[in-house]
Amino acid sequence: MKSSRRNFLKNSMGATAAVTIGGVLPGFSAKSYAAIRGANERIKVGVVGVNARGLALAKNYASQSNCEVAYISDVDSRAMEKCIAAVDGIQKKKPKGASDFRKALEEKSIDAMVIATPDHWHAPAAILACKAGKHVYVEKPCSHNPHEGELLVAAARKYNRKVQMGSQRRSWPNVIAAINEVKSGVIGRPYYGKGWYAANRGPIGVGKEAEVPSWLNFDLWQGPAPRTTYKDNILHYNWHWFWNWGTGEAGNNGVHMVDLLRWGMGVEYPVSANSTGGRFRYQDDWETPDTQVMSWKFPNNSMIEWEGRSCNGRGIEDTSVGVAFYGETGTVVIGGGNSYKLYDIDNKLIKDVKDEFKIDPRNKVDPSRNLDALHIQNFFEAIKLDTPLNVEIETGHKSTLLTQLGNIALRTGTELKINETNGHILGNAEAAAYWKRDYELGWEPVI
């Protein structure tokens, strides 16, 4: 039954493509097409991790005329119920809910899982979903450490699943156009790329040991990570700044920009990685850097750099988030939105491409809903028609890996020499020890 339903989905895609596109852009309503598109044609998804970004994703998925959000999972019962109500209000059909997302994996009717958990759960959850026969949309970073990234790529191949990473800018039309400009040679050979992220995050204080709240399954929240005592300044966002669960600002926001840089520069694995930085602004429990610069050199005689400032929001190139490609004859700058600027070698503005969509790149939850729908639809088309994913998991792993290598260089205080064929660290036992994390007994991901 499941196979025949998917064949129907695939065969019907061509006849309904115009309706699908219409349902994801402003001015069009998913409800307008609900009566036209049969319920059996919709892709059924489960969403796990719905307190913030996951809530935004669940609502976006529910708004797609060719999708039904059928299952919601979160270890926070309050977040789960809030998301269930929000989705029900959009699609007029209440999804099931369970604290443990593995219940959703048992549902044969679910086609795909959307994973927006904390970083330490991204790859383990995605691997479990692949093993259960589900396609996967996983938020960036796709893994907590390089070993997990490699495992996830292997799982996608072994179980023949479509796995898309949430680097949504690869689906934004004007960003695509900007990258095509770079690749066309409009600025000559791009030999240096710079990305950045700047924000004004406050302190997280010194956490106190506390009783686990009644609404939280903290054991399941920790999942693969070695167990620690619950403290009152970890959930729901500050886990980003603890190495046990998060990957710092580099994994949180850097992956987006590094992915664009790697794409435009046409590079895969580096030959070296460097990083410097620290926790400079506040004295608190924050472990990862609040100020960090990473750089990578590549075998084609080029270089990429990323700068993260979590506690000072002064932008670069007139934007708080973005990338710039510096070439032999000019520069292309992509800001935080769906727009770009082209300059000649004398710094004269040649082209200024703007977009009508208003985007807040510092919004932690839902900065660009309508544009992100294009990334969701690319995921659906890959499932239905076997069209290429814009951020297939191997691509996502390579971009995530760069930030992980940068963090390893920072934590060891060394320049890393890298195998340009697979991204592995060469001749540095201390750094190589960070390739894989320690796991809670019985929770280690396997394919």
C-alpha positions as CSV (number, residue, x, y, z in Angstrom):
1,M,0.0,0.0,0.0
2,K,2.8,2.4,0.9
3,S,4.6,1.7,-2.3
4,S,1.5,2.2,-4.5
5,R,0.7,5.5,-2.8
6,R,4.2,6.8,-3.5
7,N,3.9,5.7,-7.1
8,F,0.7,7.7,-7.3
9,L,2.4,10.7,-5.8
10,K,5.2,10.4,-8.3
11,N,3.0,9.9,-11.3
12,S,0.7,12.8,-10.4
13,M,3.4,15.4,-9.9
14,G,3.6,16.6,-13.4
15,A,-0.1,17.3,-13.7
16,T,-0.1,19.4,-10.5
17,A,3.2,21.2,-10.6
18,A,1.6,24.6,-11.3
19,V,-0.8,24.2,-8.4
20,T,2.1,23.2,-6.1
21,I,4.1,26.3,-7.0
22,G,1.1,28.5,-6.6
23,G,0.5,27.2,-3.1
24,V,3.8,28.2,-1.7
25,L,4.1,31.9,-2.8
26,P,2.5,35.0,-1.4
27,G,-0.9,35.7,-2.8
28,F,-1.9,32.1,-3.1
29,S,-3.6,30.0,-0.5
30,A,-3.0,26.4,0.3
31,K,-6.8,26.2,1.1
32,S,-7.6,27.3,-2.4
33,Y,-6.2,24.1,-3.8
34,A,-7.1,21.7,-1.0
35,A,-10.3,20.6,-2.7
36,I,-8.5,20.0,-6.0
37,R,-5.6,17.9,-4.6
38,G,-6.6,14.6,-3.1
39,A,-5.6,13.7,0.4
40,N,-3.8,10.6,-0.8
41,E,-1.6,12.8,-3.0
42,R,-0.2,14.7,0.0
43,I,3.2,13.8,1.5
44,K,2.7,13.0,5.1
45,V,5.4,14.2,7.5
46,G,6.3,14.0,11.1
47,V,8.1,16.9,12.9
48,V,10.4,16.4,15.9
49,G,11.7,19.3,18.0
50,V,9.0,22.0,17.8
51,N,9.7,24.5,20.5
52,A,11.1,27.2,18.2
53,R,12.5,26.6,14.7
54,G,10.6,23.3,14.6
55,L,7.3,25.1,15.3
56,A,8.0,27.5,12.4
57,L,8.8,24.5,10.1
58,A,5.8,22.6,11.2
59,K,3.5,25.6,10.3
60,N,5.3,26.0,7.0
61,Y,4.9,22.4,6.1
62,A,1.3,22.4,7.1
63,S,0.7,25.4,4.8
64,Q,1.9,23.5,1.8
65,S,-1.0,22.3,-0.3
66,N,0.7,19.0,-1.1
67,C,1.6,18.1,2.5
68,E,-0.1,16.8,5.7
69,V,1.7,17.2,9.0
70,A,0.6,13.9,10.6
71,Y,2.8,13.6,13.7
72,I,4.3,16.0,16.2
73,S,7.0,15.0,18.7
74,D,8.8,17.0,21.4
75,V,10.2,16.2,24.9
76,D,8.5,19.4,26.1
77,S,4.8,18.5,26.4
78,R,3.9,22.2,26.3
79,A,5.7,22.8,23.0
80,M,4.2,19.7,21.5
81,E,0.6,20.7,22.4
82,K,1.2,24.3,21.2
83,C,2.5,23.0,17.8
84,I,-0.3,20.4,17.4
85,A,-2.9,23.2,17.9
86,A,-1.1,25.5,15.4
87,V,-0.9,22.8,12.8
88,D,-4.5,21.9,13.3
89,G,-5.5,25.5,12.8
90,I,-3.7,25.6,9.5
91,Q,-4.5,22.3,7.9
92,K,-7.8,21.6,9.7
93,K,-6.7,18.2,10.7
94,K,-5.1,17.4,14.1
95,P,-1.8,15.6,13.9
96,K,-0.9,12.8,16.4
97,G,1.6,13.6,19.1
98,A,4.1,11.7,21.2
99,S,7.0,12.8,23.3
100,D,9.2,10.1,21.7
101,F,9.6,10.7,18.0
102,R,10.4,7.0,17.5
103,K,6.6,6.4,17.8
104,A,6.2,8.4,14.6
105,L,8.8,6.2,12.9
106,E,6.5,3.3,13.5
107,E,3.7,4.9,11.5
108,K,3.8,3.3,8.1
109,S,1.8,6.1,6.4
110,I,4.5,8.8,7.2
111,D,6.7,9.5,4.2
112,A,9.2,11.9,5.8
113,M,10.6,13.2,9.1
114,V,11.4,16.8,9.7
115,I,14.2,17.1,12.4
116,A,14.6,20.4,14.3
117,T,15.9,19.1,17.6
118,P,19.1,20.4,19.3
119,D,22.3,19.6,17.3
120,H,23.3,16.5,19.2
121,W,20.1,14.8,18.0
122,H,20.3,15.8,14.4
123,A,22.3,12.9,12.9
124,P,21.1,10.2,15.3
125,A,17.5,11.0,14.7
126,A,18.0,11.3,10.9
127,I,19.8,7.9,10.8
128,L,16.9,6.3,12.7
129,A,14.4,7.8,10.3
130,C,16.4,6.5,7.3
131,K,16.4,3.0,8.9
132,A,12.7,3.3,9.3
133,G,12.2,4.0,5.6
134,K,11.5,7.7,6.0
135,H,12.9,10.5,3.9
136,V,14.5,13.3,6.0
137,Y,14.6,17.0,6.2
138,V,17.2,17.9,8.8
139,E,18.1,21.3,10.0
140,K,21.7,22.6,9.9
141,P,24.1,21.5,11.1
142,C,23.4,18.0,9.9
143,S,25.6,16.5,12.7
144,H,27.2,17.3,16.0
145,N,30.6,15.9,14.9
146,P,32.3,14.7,11.7
147,H,31.8,11.0,12.5
148,E,28.1,11.5,12.6
149,G,28.0,13.4,9.3
150,E,29.8,10.5,7.6
151,L,27.3,8.0,9.2
152,L,24.4,10.0,8.0
153,V,25.6,10.1,4.4
154,A,26.2,6.3,4.6
155,A,22.7,5.8,6.0
156,A,21.1,7.8,3.2
157,R,22.9,5.6,0.7
158,K,22.3,2.3,2.4
159,Y,18.5,2.9,2.8
160,N,18.1,4.9,-0.4
161,R,16.5,7.8,1.3
162,K,16.2,11.5,0.2
163,V,17.9,13.5,2.9
164,Q,17.8,17.3,2.6
165,M,19.7,19.7,4.9
166,G,18.0,23.0,5.8
167,S,20.4,25.4,4.1
168,Q,17.4,27.1,2.6
169,R,19.3,29.8,0.7
170,R,20.3,27.3,-1.9
171,S,16.6,27.4,-3.0
172,W,16.2,31.2,-3.0
173,P,16.0,32.5,-6.6
174,N,18.2,35.6,-6.3
175,V,20.8,33.8,-4.2
176,I,21.0,31.2,-7.0
177,A,21.3,34.0,-9.5
178,A,24.2,35.5,-7.5
179,I,26.0,32.2,-7.3
180,N,25.5,31.8,-11.1
181,E,27.1,35.2,-11.6
182,V,30.1,34.1,-9.6
183,K,30.4,30.8,-11.5
184,S,30.0,32.6,-14.9
185,G,33.2,34.5,-14.3
186,V,31.7,38.0,-13.9
187,I,34.3,38.7,-11.2
188,G,37.0,36.6,-12.8
189,R,38.4,33.8,-10.7
190,P,37.0,34.1,-7.1
191,Y,40.0,33.3,-4.9
192,Y,38.8,34.6,-1.5
193,G,35.4,34.3,0.1
194,K,34.2,35.8,3.4
195,G,31.1,35.0,5.4
196,W,29.9,36.5,8.7
197,Y,27.2,36.6,11.4
198,A,26.8,39.4,13.9
199,A,24.3,39.6,16.8
200,N,23.8,41.1,20.2
201,R,23.2,38.0,22.5
202,G,23.1,38.6,26.2
203,P,24.6,36.5,29.0
204,I,23.2,33.1,30.0
205,G,24.4,33.4,33.7
206,V,25.6,30.6,35.9
207,G,23.2,27.7,36.0
208,K,21.9,26.2,39.1
209,E,21.0,22.5,39.6
210,A,17.3,22.2,39.7
211,E,14.5,19.6,39.6
212,V,13.6,18.5,36.1
213,P,10.3,20.3,35.2
214,S,7.2,18.0,35.0
215,W,6.7,19.0,31.3
216,L,10.2,17.8,30.2
217,N,11.6,14.4,29.4
218,F,15.2,15.4,30.1
219,D,16.6,11.9,29.6
220,L,15.2,11.7,26.1
221,W,16.3,15.3,25.5
222,Q,19.9,14.3,26.3
223,G,19.5,11.1,24.2
224,P,22.9,10.2,22.6
225,A,24.8,12.8,24.8
226,P,26.5,11.7,28.0
227,R,24.3,12.5,31.0
228,T,24.6,15.6,33.0
229,T,22.6,17.1,35.8
230,Y,19.7,19.4,34.8
231,K,20.4,23.1,35.2
232,D,18.1,26.0,34.9
233,N,20.0,27.8,32.1
234,I,20.2,25.1,29.4
235,L,16.7,24.9,27.8
236,H,15.5,25.9,25.4
237,Y,18.1,27.8,23.5
238,N,21.3,28.1,25.5
239,W,22.3,24.5,24.8
240,H,23.8,26.0,21.6
241,W,26.7,27.2,23.7
242,F,27.6,24.0,25.4
243,W,29.9,21.5,23.6
244,N,28.0,18.5,24.9
245,W,24.9,19.4,22.9
246,G,25.7,22.4,20.6
247,T,28.2,23.5,18.0
248,G,28.5,27.2,18.8
249,E,27.6,30.1,16.5
250,A,29.6,28.4,13.8
251,G,27.2,25.4,13.7
252,N,24.2,27.5,14.5
253,N,24.6,30.2,11.8
254,G,28.0,29.8,10.3
255,V,27.0,26.7,8.3
256,H,24.6,28.7,6.2
257,M,27.2,31.2,5.0
258,V,30.0,28.6,4.7
259,D,27.7,26.5,2.5
260,L,27.1,29.5,0.2
261,L,30.9,30.2,0.0
262,R,31.7,26.6,-0.8
263,W,29.1,26.6,-3.4
264,G,30.2,29.8,-5.1
265,M,33.9,29.0,-4.9
266,G,33.4,25.5,-6.3
267,V,35.4,23.8,-3.5
268,E,34.9,20.6,-1.6
269,Y,37.4,19.6,1.1
270,P,40.1,22.0,2.3
271,V,43.9,21.3,2.7
272,S,44.1,23.2,6.0
273,A,41.8,24.7,8.7
274,N,42.5,27.4,11.3
275,S,40.5,29.2,13.9
276,T,40.9,31.6,16.8
277,G,38.4,33.1,19.2
278,G,37.0,32.8,22.7
279,R,34.3,33.8,25.2
280,F,35.2,37.4,25.7
281,R,32.1,39.4,26.4
282,Y,30.6,37.9,29.5
283,Q,31.7,35.6,32.3
284,D,29.1,32.8,32.5
285,D,28.5,29.2,31.6
286,W,28.8,29.8,27.8
287,E,31.5,27.4,26.6
288,T,31.7,28.0,22.8
289,P,33.2,31.2,21.4
290,D,31.2,34.4,21.3
291,T,33.8,35.8,18.9
292,Q,35.5,33.5,16.3
293,V,37.3,33.6,13.0
294,M,37.7,30.4,11.0
295,S,39.6,30.0,7.7
296,W,40.2,27.2,5.3
297,K,42.6,26.9,2.3
298,F,41.7,24.8,-0.7
299,P,43.8,22.9,-3.3
300,N,42.7,25.3,-6.1
301,N,44.7,28.2,-4.5
302,S,41.7,29.8,-2.8
303,M,40.6,30.6,0.7
304,I,37.4,30.9,2.7
305,E,36.9,32.8,6.0
306,W,34.0,33.1,8.4
307,E,33.6,35.6,11.2
308,G,31.1,35.2,14.0
309,R,30.3,37.8,16.6
310,S,27.6,36.7,19.0
311,C,27.7,39.8,21.2
312,N,28.3,42.7,18.9
313,G,25.9,43.2,16.0
314,R,27.9,45.6,13.9
315,G,27.5,44.3,10.3
316,I,29.9,43.9,7.4
317,E,29.1,45.1,3.9
318,D,26.0,46.8,5.4
319,T,24.4,43.6,6.6
320,S,24.5,41.6,9.8
321,V,24.6,38.3,7.9
322,G,26.1,37.6,4.5
323,V,28.9,36.4,2.2
324,A,31.2,38.2,-0.2
325,F,33.1,36.7,-3.1
326,Y,36.3,38.6,-4.0
327,G,37.7,37.9,-7.5
328,E,40.2,39.1,-10.0
329,T,37.9,41.7,-11.5
330,G,35.2,42.4,-8.9
331,T,33.1,41.4,-6.0
332,V,29.7,39.8,-5.4
333,V,28.0,40.4,-2.0
334,I,25.0,38.4,-0.9
335,G,23.4,39.8,2.3
336,G,21.1,38.0,4.7
337,G,18.1,38.0,2.3
338,N,17.3,37.1,-1.3
339,S,19.3,39.8,-2.9
340,Y,22.9,40.6,-4.0
341,K,25.2,43.3,-5.3
342,L,27.9,43.2,-8.0
343,Y,30.9,45.5,-7.9
344,D,33.7,46.0,-10.4
345,I,37.4,46.0,-9.4
346,D,37.2,49.7,-8.8
347,N,34.4,49.2,-6.3
348,K,31.8,50.7,-8.6
349,L,28.3,49.2,-8.0
350,I,27.4,47.5,-11.3
351,K,24.2,45.6,-10.3
352,D,21.9,45.8,-7.3
353,V,19.3,42.9,-7.3
354,K,16.7,43.3,-4.6
355,D,13.7,41.2,-3.5
356,E,10.2,42.1,-2.4
357,F,10.3,39.6,0.4
358,K,11.1,41.2,3.8
359,I,13.6,39.0,5.7
360,D,15.0,39.4,9.2
361,P,18.2,37.3,9.2
362,R,18.6,37.6,13.0
363,N,15.2,36.1,13.6
364,K,16.0,32.9,15.4
365,V,12.8,31.1,14.5
366,D,11.3,32.0,11.1
367,P,13.2,34.7,9.2
368,S,12.1,33.8,5.6
369,R,9.0,31.6,5.6
370,N,7.9,32.1,2.0
371,L,11.3,31.6,0.5
372,D,11.9,28.6,2.8
373,A,8.8,27.0,1.2
374,L,10.8,26.7,-2.0
375,H,13.3,24.5,-0.2
376,I,10.5,22.4,1.2
377,Q,9.0,22.0,-2.3
378,N,12.5,20.9,-3.6
379,F,12.4,18.2,-1.0
380,F,9.0,17.1,-2.0
381,E,9.9,17.0,-5.7
382,A,12.9,14.9,-4.9
383,I,10.6,12.4,-3.2
384,K,8.0,12.4,-5.9
385,L,10.1,12.8,-9.1
386,D,13.6,11.9,-8.0
387,T,14.8,15.4,-8.9
388,P,18.1,16.5,-7.4
389,L,18.0,17.9,-3.9
390,N,19.4,21.4,-3.5
391,V,21.3,20.4,-0.4
392,E,21.6,16.7,-0.6
393,I,23.1,15.3,2.6
394,E,26.6,14.8,1.2
395,T,26.7,18.5,0.3
396,G,25.3,19.4,3.7
397,H,27.9,17.2,5.4
398,K,30.8,18.9,3.6
399,S,29.6,22.4,4.6
400,T,28.9,21.3,8.2
401,L,32.4,19.6,8.3
402,L,34.2,22.9,7.6
403,T,32.7,24.5,10.7
404,Q,33.5,21.4,12.7
405,L,37.1,21.5,11.6
406,G,37.2,25.1,12.6
407,N,35.9,24.3,16.0
408,I,38.5,21.5,16.4
409,A,41.3,23.8,15.3
410,L,40.1,26.3,18.0
411,R,39.8,23.8,20.7
412,T,43.3,22.3,20.1
413,G,45.0,25.6,19.3
414,T,46.5,24.1,16.2
415,E,46.4,24.5,12.4
416,L,44.9,21.4,11.0
417,K,46.3,19.7,7.9
418,I,43.4,18.1,6.0
419,N,43.2,15.2,3.5
420,E,41.7,17.0,0.5
421,T,40.0,13.8,-0.7
422,N,37.8,13.1,2.3
423,G,38.2,16.0,4.8
424,H,40.0,13.9,7.5
425,I,42.6,15.4,9.8
426,L,46.2,14.4,9.1
427,G,49.0,13.9,11.6
428,N,47.3,15.4,14.7
429,A,46.1,12.8,17.3
430,E,44.8,15.5,19.7
431,A,42.6,17.0,16.9
432,A,41.6,13.6,15.5
433,A,40.1,12.7,18.9
434,Y,37.4,15.3,18.3
435,W,36.3,13.5,15.1
436,K,33.9,11.5,17.1
437,R,32.2,12.2,20.4
438,D,31.5,10.1,23.5
439,Y,28.0,8.7,23.7
440,E,25.7,7.6,26.5
441,L,25.9,3.8,26.8
442,G,23.4,2.3,24.4
443,W,22.7,5.5,22.4
444,E,25.5,5.4,19.9
445,P,24.1,5.8,16.3
446,V,24.7,2.9,14.0
447,I,23.6,2.2,10.5
